[in-house]
Amino acid sequence: MRRTVFFISDGTAITAETFGHSLMTQFSNVEFRQVRLPFVDTPSKARDAVSLIDRASEADEGEGPLIFSTIVDPEVSGILEQSNGHLFDMFGTFMERLEEALGVPRSPRVGQAHGMGDSKGYEDRMEATNYALTHDDGISKRLDAAEVVLVGVSRSGKTPTCLYMALHFGVKAANYPLTEEDLEQPRLPAFLREHKHKLFGLSIDPERLAQIREARRPGSRYASLKQCRYEVEAAEAMLRAEGISMLSSTETSVEELASRILLELGLNREMR
């Protein structure tokens, strides 16, 4: 089965896409063609969106596309209801019950979920992102300001996980790749042991690691399965000996890795 899905919003459409993806993962037998339409904030743009939806319906042999919407304006949202798609309106579904639960009416404002209304939160995220970039792959060994330090072999997913924590949670995350020289030692480097309470290990299946490294350096010793097995086994043994928690990134998304790491380290942060 193949269906078209639209994520539509008067803002970035990130919330609609995230919500829709969460639901779509429960339907592994369906192939979804995804279309994101951000900044649909006028009736004219909504009518253009309806035209796209109706054309997609024809291409899918009359099967109405799925529409995940986070549009605030009732007039604009009402136009989408005239399409040949199946509309899942987050605001329409939840807002009335939320107003009832809170006992106050909403104050409709477009783009608040991912805007810059919280300037302090935005600045914190940008500062954390800059920190992650300047403390990536062991560039800097000055880790006093770090809140999390990810440790693992090269290409085990440390960088994207650090950047995700920075961008979404404002967490200052550094990472250090365990080199072959490090793995020949009985303990972690001394500068890392000084920050042991911040350390968290990432591991990965050697076969998957070899695939990733082969794409980066084809035919190299670095990418050989033998080398990958040695590094992964040695790194896991070292982390266990140091009593450092670890997770495998083989089949775990950066979203889940970040959430589990923050939970394990007791960093209670809101997504921003």
N, C-alpha and C positions, 0 to 999 in steps of 0.2 A: 504494500500500500504506500502511495506517495501523496503527500498533502502539502499545500503551501501555507506558510505561517507568516503573518504580518505582526511586527512589533511597532506600535504607533504611539506617539506622545507629542505633547506640545513643548516638551523639553528634549532631553538627550535620548530618550527611549531606553536608557540603561535599566531602569526599574522594570519596565514592561518586559524587556528581554530576559532579565534575570528571573522574574516571576514565571514567564512562559517556559523558559528552559527547565526550571525546577519541575513543572508539571509534565513536560514532554519526555523527561527521562523515564517516566513510568510506562512509556509506550515504545519499547525497543523494537517492535515489529513494524513500526511505521517510519518511512523515510520522509524527513521534513525538508522542504526548500524554504529557507528563511529570508525574509525581507525586512529590513529595519527602516522605518520612516520617522526620523526625528523632526521636531519643530513644526508640527502640523498644528498651527495656532490660529488659523483663520478659516472661515467657511469655504473660501476658495481653495485653500490647500486641502481641506477635508474632502471636497468634491473631486479633486485630482486623485486623492488616495482611493476614493470609492471606484474611480475608473480603473485604477491599477488592480484593485481587488476583484472587480468584475471580470477583467481580462484574465486574471489568474484562475478564476472560477471556470471560465470557458476552456482554458488550457488543461485544467484538471478534470475535464469531461463533466462539468457541472457540479462537481463536489465543492461546496463552499469552503474557501480558505478560513483558517482560524485567525482571529484578530485579538491580540492582547493589547489593551489600551490603558494608558494612564493620563488621558486628556481631562483637564479640569473643567473647561467651559462646556456647559450642558448643550449649547447650540451646536458647537463643533462636534461633540460626541454624538449628538442626535443625527447628524448627517451620516456618520459611519454606520448607524443602524439601518440605513436605507440600502446598504450594499448587499451583495449576495454571499456575504461571509457570515461566520458565527462569531459574534462579538463577545469577548470576555472583558468587561469593564471593571477594573480594580476599584475605581472611585465609586462607580454606581453600585457595586456589590457590597462595599464595606462602609462607605461614608455615612449613610443614614444610621446604621447600627452604632457606629463610633460616636456620632453626635448624641445619640440617645444615651450611650454609656457614660459619656463625659458631661452631659447636661448642658452643653454649650454648642452653638452653631460653628461651623467651620468658617475660615476666612480664606476663600479661594485665592491662591497665588500660583502662577505658572513657574515651573523650573526650580522649586524650592529643594527638591530631593537631592539635586546635584548642582545646585548653584553655589554662590559665594556669600550667602547670607551669614554664615558662621565664618567670619574672616579669620578668627583665631584658629579654628579647626583646619581651615584650608592652609594657613601658613605652617601649621604643625606638620601636615602631610607633606608639603613641599620640602620642608626642612628635613624630614625623615627620609624622603626620597633622595635628596642630595647626599645625606649621610650614607645611605645604602650604596650609592654609586661610588663614593670616595672611599668606602671600606669594603669593596667587592674583591673577591679572590685574593685576600690577604694584602691588598695594596697598602693598607695602613695597619700597623700592629698596636696602635694606640686605641684601646677599646674601653676606656673609662666611661664614655658617654653611651656606649652600646647598651641596649636593653635585652637584645638577643644576639647570640653569635652561633651561626650554623657551621657545623664542621662535617666534612665528608670528602670523598674522593672527587676528582675533577669530573664535571658533567653529571652530577647526581641530583641537580635541581636546586642548588642553593641560591643562585642569583635570582631566578624568577620568584622564589618563595620570599626572599628578603624584600624585593620590590613590591610584591603584593601586600605584605604586612605594612610597608611604608605608605603605599598609596591609599589603602583602604582603612588602616587602623592608626596611622601616624606613629608606628613603632620604629625606633631606630635599630635597624638590624644590620649586622655585619656578617661576613662569612669568610671562612678560611679553607682552602683546598689542601687536604693531606697529600703531600708529595711522597714519592718513593723514598726519599731520604728521611722524611718524618716517620714513615711506616717501618723503617729499619731500627728505630729507637724503641725502647721499652715503654716510654711514656709520651704523652702529648708535649708539644713545645711549652717551655716554662711560661711564656707570655700568655698562653691560653689557660694554663692551670690557674693563673691569678684570677681569672674570671669564670671559674668553674660553674658557679651558680647561674651563669647566663648561657652556658653551652647547651646545644642540642644537636644531635647527630642525624644526618640524612644518609641513608644507604640506598642501594638499587641492585636489582638482579644483574649479575655479570653479563648475561646474554643481551639484555636490553642496553646495558652500558656500552658493550662492544658495538652494537648497532649505531648508537648515538655518536660514538667516537669515530667510527668508520666513515660516517657522513662528513665529519669534520677533517679527519686526516686519513684518507683512504690508504690501506696497505701498510700502515705504520705499526710499530711495536706498541705504541700507545693505545691503539685500537684493537690489538689482538685479544682474543678471548682468554688466553692464558694470563696475560698481563692484567686484564680486568678482574679475573677471578682472584688473582693474588692480592690486588689492591683492596677489593671489597672485603675479602676474608680478613686481611690484616687490619683494615680500618674498623671493622665490626668488633674484632677481638680487642683492639685498643680501647674503643669506646666502652665496651663492657667492663674491661679491667678498671677503667676510670670511674665507672658507675654513672655514665652519661646516658640519658634516655635517647632513643633513636626511633625513626620511622623510615619505612621504605617508600621511595617516590615512584616505584615501578608502575603501580596502577592507582596512584592516589593523586588527585588534582591539587594544584597549588592552593586552591581555596580550602580544601580539607586539611592539607598539611599546615597551613597558617593557623587555622582554627585550633587544631590539636596541639600545636606547639605553644600557642598562647595559653591554652588551658593547662598544659603540663607545667609551664613556668609560672603560672599564677598571675598572668598579665590580663586583667579584666578590662578590655578595651571595647568601646562601641565602634561599629563600622560607621565611617563618616562619608 
